[in-house]
Amino acid sequence: MMDRKNTNLHIKSSPRRGKEIAFPFLKHIFFLVVGGVLLTACASQKRVHYLQDVQANEQIQIAQNYQIRIKPLDRLTIVVNSQDPELAAPFNTASSFNSLTGTPLTTTTTSSTALQTRTVDENGDLEMPVIGTIHCEGLTRSELAQKIADMIREGGYIKDPTVNIQFADMKISVLGEVTRPGQYDITSDRISLLDALSLAGDLTIFGRRSDVMVIREDHGIRTTAILDLTSQNIYESPYFYLQQNDVVYVKPNKYKAQSGEISQNRSFYISLVSTAVSVATLIVTLTK
């Protein structure tokens, strides 16, 4: 009898003891799951944020030499003006071309400051009417404009020349995991990598912030640089400020790459299975 009572007592108390054991176990599981979710969220945010090591109110000196400079084969629109249009007319001759139509300009059209296009040759030289050849490779627009004005003034042609120079077709390309990939016209003398990505609508969620590629051609040599947008070290890179015809490529992260590969494999296997089913159906039909 005594054993039976003890047995009954043990049976009655076991569910309660099970609850006492199960509750701490479930509590640990709950905290592990919540902690995992929080860690995953923090890691995702860390992969997405730019310039993670920049401190508030931190001041960084901007290098003044990072301006777009003239290269061989650049096309420039150049117009020389003066208070006396007739004196400026010889510098705006029919050897120049309208940047929009590509047709030669006459003295009449140049006197009204129409845009004209000249091409820098492979040696970095530019042919100007009257004053002749000017070496302009490595100069900025303003430096070349000042150089032409000085040559005109020192040659005694015009006392008050003003020279306006613009890049006729300066472009950069932004490709890969951005919202609007494509080719973009540049109108300013300085454009940064962040400016270019802004033009393209920023990176998508699948773009690798730590592995952005800038491809540049200079003097027949193509170079490639990898920039990390999560670090302020990009400010020190000579590729942070872009040059004409640079190509920016944003690589996809591993999730986008894997999903693309899985999608392609799925399509292949579905096609393979469909073909096999069709062949099997045909064989069954022919053997009846």
N, C-alpha and C positions, 0 to 999 in steps of 0.2 A: 504493500500500500504506500509505503513511504517513497519507494522508487517511482511509483506511478505519479504521485503528487509532484515529485521533483521534475519528472518528465513533462508533465502538463505545465508546470511553472516555466520550465525552459522553453517550451513551445510558444507560450503566450508572450514571453519577453523578447523572442527573437526578432519579430518585425520591427519593434522599437529600436533594438540594437542595430538592425539593418539600416534604418533611417539615420541613426546617429553616425554610422560609417559612411553612408552614401552622401549625406549632405556636405561634409568637408571635401569629399572627392569632387562633387559637382561644382562646389565653389571654386576649387583650384582650376577645374576645366574652364569655368566661366572667365576667370581672370587671365588665363593663358590665351583664350580666344580674343578677349578685349585687347590684351597687350599686343598680340600678333597683328590685329587690325590697326592699332595705333602706330606700331613700328612700320607697317607697310605704307600707311598714309604719309608718315614722315619721310620715308625713303622716296616715295613718289614725288613729294613736294621738293625734295632736295635735287631730284633729277630735272625738275622743270624750272626752278628759279635761276635767274641770271645773276652774275656778279655777287656770289654768295659771301665773298670775303671782304666786301667793301664796307668800311665803317662810316657811320653818320658823320657829316661835316668834314669828311676827309678831303683834302685838297691835293690834286695831282696836276703838275705843270704840263701844259699841252705844247708839244713840239711844233714850232712855227713852220718847219720845212715840209710838213705833210700836206702839200698842196698838189693838185693835179698838174703835172708838167708835160710839156710838149714832147712828143715822140715822133720818130720817123713814120711817115705815111698818115699822120694826123691831117685832117681837113679843117681848115680855119677860115672863118669869114672875117675879112679885114676891110675896113673903110677908113679912109683918111679924110678929115674935114678941116675946113679953115673958114675964117670970116669972109674970105674971097673964094667962092666955089671954083672959079676958073683956075686958080693956082693949085687946088687939090685934085682937079680932074685928071692930070697926067698920072697920078698915083693910083687912080681907079680906072684903068684902061680896060679895053675889051679882052685883054688876056685873062681877066678874071671871069668867073662864072656865077650866075645866080644860084644860090644854094638850094632853092626850091625847084627850079626848072632845069638847071644844068645847061642853060643857054648862055652864050657870051653877052656881056653887058656893054652897052654903048656909053660914050661920054655923057650923053644926056641923062641916062638912068643913073650913072654913078654920081652925078652932081646932086641927085636927090637922096644920097646916102643909102642906096639900095645895097642889100647884102651881097657880098662877093665871096667866092670860095677859092682858096688856094691850098695846094697839097704840099706838105713837107716831104722832101725826097728821102731816099734810103740813108743818106749821109747826115740827115738832120738839118738840111739847108732849105731855105725858102727864097724863091725868086720874087723880088718886088720890082715894079716898073721904076725907072729912073735911077733908083739907088742901088739896084742890083741884088747880089746874093747876100743873104743874112743867115748866119748859123744860129738856129733857135732851139736846138735840142736841149732839153733840161730846163728851159725857161718856163715861167708861168705866163699866163695871158697878159697880166699887167706888166711884167718885166719885158716881154717882147714888144708890147705897145709903146713902152717908154723908149726902148732901143730904136724902134722905127722913127718915132717922133724926134729923137735926138739926131739921128742921121739926116733927116729931112731939114732940121733946123741948122745943123752944122754945115750942111752942103749949100746953105743959102737959098734954098728953094722956097720955103715958107717960114715966116717968123712965128706964126701961132698955130702949128699943126696939132690936131688932136686925133688920136688913133683909137678905133674901137675894134676889139678882137673877140670873137666867140668861137668855141668849138662847134663845128658844123654837125658832127654826128658822133658825139661821145656817148657810149652806152656801157652798161654792165649787164650781166646775166645772173639770175638767181634761180637755181634748180633744186630739185629734191623735195624734202618734206617741209614745204612752205605753203601758205594758203593760196597764193597767186604766183606760181612759177612763171618766168618769162624774161624778156629783155626790156630794160628800162633806160630811157634817156636821162642824162645827167646835165643839169643846168648850173650847178654850183661848182666852185673851185676846190671844194673839199667835201668828200662824202665818206662816212665811216661804214664799217661792216654793219653796225646796228641800224644806221640809216637805210642801208640797202635791204635789210631784212624787214624793216618797217614798210618800205615800198611794196614788198612782196606779201604784206599782210601778216608777218610774224611766222614763226615756226608752228607747225601743227603739234599736237600732243605726242606724235610719234617721232618727232625730230630729235636727234641726239645733240643736246646742248653742249656737250663736252667734246664734240668731234666735228667741227664745221670746217670745210675745206675751202681754201681760196687758191684758185689757179691763175697764174700770171705769166704773160709772155713779154720778154724784154730782150731786145737785141738778138733775136733768134733763139732764145733759150726759154724753155717753159719750166717754171718752178711751181711747187705745190706746198702750201703751208697749212697746218692743222691748228685751229684756234679753239680754245676752251671758253665758251661764253659764261661758264659758272665762275670764272676767276678774273680778277682785275688785271691779271698779267697780260690780257689781250691789249691793254692800252700801250704796252711797251713794244708790241709787235709792229714791224714795218708793213704788215699786211692789214692792220686794223683800219687804216685809211686806204681806200681803194683807189685804183688807177683805171683809166679808160680801158675797156675791153676785158676787165677782170671777170672771172666766172666764180660765183659762190655756189657751193654744193653742200646741202644739208643731208647727211646720211640718215636713213631710217633706223630706229632702235630695234632691238632683237625681237620685240613682240610683233612689230609690223613686218619684219623680214620673215619671221616664222609663220605668221598668218598668211602672208602671200604665198609661201612655199606650200603650206598645207592646202590652201585653196587650189593651187595648181595641181597638186597631187590628187586631190579629191576629184577634180574635173577629169583627170586622166583615168583614174580607176572607174569612175562612173561610165566614161566612154568605153573603156575596155569591157566592163560588165555588160553594157548594152549591146556591144558587138557580139559578145559570146552568146547572149540570149537570142539574138537575131539568128546567128548561125545555127544554134541548137534547134530553134523553131523551124528553120528551113530544112534541116536534116530530118526532123520528125515528120514534117509534111511530105517530103519526098519518099520516105520509106513506108508510108501508109499504102 
